[in-house]
Amino acid sequence: MFKIFLIASLFLISSNAFASEEYFINSGQKFVSGVTNAASGFVELPRTIIVTSQNEGPLYGFTAGIAQGLLHTVGRSLIGIHDAATFMIPTNSPLKPLYVWQDLSKETSY
Protein backbone atom coordinates (compact mmCIF):
# COMPACT_ATOMS: atom_id res chain seq x y z
CA MET A 1 0.00 0.00 0.00
CA PHE A 2 2.87 2.36 0.84
CA LYS A 3 4.49 1.77 -2.56
CA ILE A 4 1.27 2.66 -4.39
CA PHE A 5 0.94 5.84 -2.32
CA LEU A 6 4.57 6.76 -3.05
CA ILE A 7 4.18 6.21 -6.81
CA ALA A 8 0.93 8.20 -6.87
CA SER A 9 2.59 11.03 -4.92
CA LEU A 10 5.52 11.17 -7.32
CA PHE A 11 3.15 11.26 -10.28
CA LEU A 12 1.16 14.15 -8.78
CA ILE A 13 4.27 16.09 -7.84
CA SER A 14 5.79 15.71 -11.29
CA SER A 15 2.53 16.68 -13.05
CA ASN A 16 2.31 19.82 -10.88
CA ALA A 17 5.89 20.68 -11.76
CA PHE A 18 5.12 20.45 -15.47
CA ALA A 19 1.94 22.47 -15.05
CA SER A 20 3.74 25.23 -13.16
CA GLU A 21 6.52 25.37 -15.74
CA GLU A 22 3.92 25.71 -18.51
CA TYR A 23 2.16 28.40 -16.48
CA PHE A 24 5.34 30.48 -16.25
CA ILE A 25 6.07 30.04 -19.96
CA ASN A 26 2.54 31.11 -20.95
CA SER A 27 2.58 34.04 -18.52
CA GLY A 28 5.96 35.18 -19.82
CA GLN A 29 4.85 34.95 -23.43
CA LYS A 30 1.71 36.94 -22.65
CA PHE A 31 3.75 39.65 -20.92
CA VAL A 32 6.28 39.91 -23.76
CA SER A 33 3.60 40.02 -26.45
CA GLY A 34 1.62 42.57 -24.43
CA VAL A 35 4.56 44.93 -24.03
CA THR A 36 5.55 44.45 -27.67
CA ASN A 37 2.04 45.15 -28.94
CA ALA A 38 1.64 48.19 -26.69
CA ALA A 39 4.93 49.61 -27.99
CA SER A 40 4.45 48.73 -31.66
CA GLY A 41 0.76 49.53 -32.04
CA PHE A 42 1.53 52.63 -34.11
CA VAL A 43 2.81 50.38 -36.93
CA GLU A 44 -0.81 49.33 -37.57
CA LEU A 45 -1.53 52.65 -39.29
CA PRO A 46 0.83 52.26 -42.28
CA ARG A 47 0.27 48.52 -42.36
CA THR A 48 -3.50 48.90 -42.65
CA ILE A 49 -3.17 51.62 -45.29
CA ILE A 50 -0.93 49.36 -47.39
CA VAL A 51 -3.08 46.25 -47.00
CA THR A 52 -6.30 48.16 -47.72
CA SER A 53 -4.74 49.86 -50.75
CA GLN A 54 -3.62 46.52 -52.15
CA ASN A 55 -7.03 44.91 -51.62
CA GLU A 56 -9.43 47.78 -52.39
CA GLY A 57 -7.40 50.31 -54.34
CA PRO A 58 -5.30 53.36 -53.42
CA LEU A 59 -8.16 55.84 -53.00
CA TYR A 60 -9.96 53.59 -50.55
CA GLY A 61 -6.66 52.84 -48.81
CA PHE A 62 -5.88 56.49 -48.20
CA THR A 63 -9.38 57.30 -46.93
CA ALA A 64 -10.94 54.33 -45.18
CA GLY A 65 -7.53 52.72 -44.64
CA ILE A 66 -6.43 55.63 -42.46
CA ALA A 67 -9.57 55.39 -40.33
CA GLN A 68 -9.23 51.61 -39.99
CA GLY A 69 -5.52 51.98 -39.27
CA LEU A 70 -6.20 54.40 -36.43
CA LEU A 71 -8.73 52.00 -34.94
CA HIS A 72 -6.29 49.09 -35.26
CA THR A 73 -3.54 51.22 -33.70
CA VAL A 74 -5.69 51.96 -30.67
CA GLY A 75 -6.96 48.38 -30.51
CA ARG A 76 -3.52 46.74 -30.66
CA SER A 77 -2.07 49.18 -28.13
CA LEU A 78 -4.94 48.74 -25.65
CA ILE A 79 -4.94 44.96 -25.97
CA GLY A 80 -1.16 45.02 -25.47
CA ILE A 81 -1.52 47.10 -22.32
CA HIS A 82 -4.25 44.77 -21.06
CA ASP A 83 -2.17 41.66 -21.79
CA ALA A 84 0.88 43.11 -20.05
CA ALA A 85 -1.18 44.13 -17.02
CA THR A 86 -2.91 40.74 -16.71
CA PHE A 87 0.01 38.50 -17.62
CA MET A 88 -0.44 36.49 -14.40
CA ILE A 89 -3.65 35.09 -15.91
CA PRO A 90 -2.27 33.20 -18.93
CA THR A 91 -4.99 33.51 -21.58
CA ASN A 92 -4.69 33.72 -25.34
CA SER A 93 -4.61 37.13 -26.96
CA PRO A 94 -7.52 37.94 -29.28
CA LEU A 95 -5.17 39.58 -31.78
CA LYS A 96 -4.68 37.83 -35.10
CA PRO A 97 -1.78 37.95 -35.99
CA LEU A 98 -0.19 38.17 -32.55
CA TYR A 99 2.52 40.61 -33.63
CA VAL A 100 2.19 43.48 -36.08
CA TRP A 101 5.00 42.22 -38.33
CA GLN A 102 3.49 38.76 -38.83
CA ASP A 103 1.44 37.98 -41.95
CA LEU A 104 1.68 41.39 -43.56
CA SER A 105 -0.76 40.49 -46.32
CA LYS A 106 -3.81 40.30 -44.00
CA GLU A 107 -5.62 42.90 -41.99
CA THR A 108 -5.58 42.58 -38.21
CA SER A 109 -8.59 40.87 -36.67
CA TYR A 110 -9.79 40.49 -33.12
C-alpha positions as CSV (number, residue, x, y, z in Angstrom):
1,M,0.0,0.0,0.0
2,F,2.9,2.4,0.8
3,K,4.5,1.8,-2.6
4,I,1.3,2.7,-4.4
5,F,0.9,5.8,-2.3
6,L,4.6,6.8,-3.0
7,I,4.2,6.2,-6.8
8,A,0.9,8.2,-6.9
9,S,2.6,11.0,-4.9
10,L,5.5,11.2,-7.3
11,F,3.1,11.3,-10.3
12,L,1.2,14.1,-8.8
13,I,4.3,16.1,-7.8
14,S,5.8,15.7,-11.3
15,S,2.5,16.7,-13.0
16,N,2.3,19.8,-10.9
17,A,5.9,20.7,-11.8
18,F,5.1,20.4,-15.5
19,A,1.9,22.5,-15.0
20,S,3.7,25.2,-13.2
21,E,6.5,25.4,-15.7
22,E,3.9,25.7,-18.5
23,Y,2.2,28.4,-16.5
24,F,5.3,30.5,-16.3
25,I,6.1,30.0,-20.0
26,N,2.5,31.1,-21.0
27,S,2.6,34.0,-18.5
28,G,6.0,35.2,-19.8
29,Q,4.8,35.0,-23.4
30,K,1.7,36.9,-22.6
31,F,3.8,39.6,-20.9
32,V,6.3,39.9,-23.8
33,S,3.6,40.0,-26.5
34,G,1.6,42.6,-24.4
35,V,4.6,44.9,-24.0
36,T,5.5,44.4,-27.7
37,N,2.0,45.2,-28.9
38,A,1.6,48.2,-26.7
39,A,4.9,49.6,-28.0
40,S,4.4,48.7,-31.7
41,G,0.8,49.5,-32.0
42,F,1.5,52.6,-34.1
43,V,2.8,50.4,-36.9
44,E,-0.8,49.3,-37.6
45,L,-1.5,52.7,-39.3
46,P,0.8,52.3,-42.3
47,R,0.3,48.5,-42.4
48,T,-3.5,48.9,-42.7
49,I,-3.2,51.6,-45.3
50,I,-0.9,49.4,-47.4
51,V,-3.1,46.2,-47.0
52,T,-6.3,48.2,-47.7
53,S,-4.7,49.9,-50.7
54,Q,-3.6,46.5,-52.1
55,N,-7.0,44.9,-51.6
56,E,-9.4,47.8,-52.4
57,G,-7.4,50.3,-54.3
58,P,-5.3,53.4,-53.4
59,L,-8.2,55.8,-53.0
60,Y,-10.0,53.6,-50.6
61,G,-6.7,52.8,-48.8
62,F,-5.9,56.5,-48.2
63,T,-9.4,57.3,-46.9
64,A,-10.9,54.3,-45.2
65,G,-7.5,52.7,-44.6
66,I,-6.4,55.6,-42.5
67,A,-9.6,55.4,-40.3
68,Q,-9.2,51.6,-40.0
69,G,-5.5,52.0,-39.3
70,L,-6.2,54.4,-36.4
71,L,-8.7,52.0,-34.9
72,H,-6.3,49.1,-35.3
73,T,-3.5,51.2,-33.7
74,V,-5.7,52.0,-30.7
75,G,-7.0,48.4,-30.5
76,R,-3.5,46.7,-30.7
77,S,-2.1,49.2,-28.1
78,L,-4.9,48.7,-25.6
79,I,-4.9,45.0,-26.0
80,G,-1.2,45.0,-25.5
81,I,-1.5,47.1,-22.3
82,H,-4.3,44.8,-21.1
83,D,-2.2,41.7,-21.8
84,A,0.9,43.1,-20.0
85,A,-1.2,44.1,-17.0
86,T,-2.9,40.7,-16.7
87,F,0.0,38.5,-17.6
88,M,-0.4,36.5,-14.4
89,I,-3.6,35.1,-15.9
90,P,-2.3,33.2,-18.9
91,T,-5.0,33.5,-21.6
92,N,-4.7,33.7,-25.3
93,S,-4.6,37.1,-27.0
94,P,-7.5,37.9,-29.3
95,L,-5.2,39.6,-31.8
96,K,-4.7,37.8,-35.1
97,P,-1.8,38.0,-36.0
98,L,-0.2,38.2,-32.5
99,Y,2.5,40.6,-33.6
100,V,2.2,43.5,-36.1
101,W,5.0,42.2,-38.3
102,Q,3.5,38.8,-38.8
103,D,1.4,38.0,-41.9
104,L,1.7,41.4,-43.6
105,S,-0.8,40.5,-46.3
106,K,-3.8,40.3,-44.0
107,E,-5.6,42.9,-42.0
108,T,-5.6,42.6,-38.2
109,S,-8.6,40.9,-36.7
110,Y,-9.8,40.5,-33.1
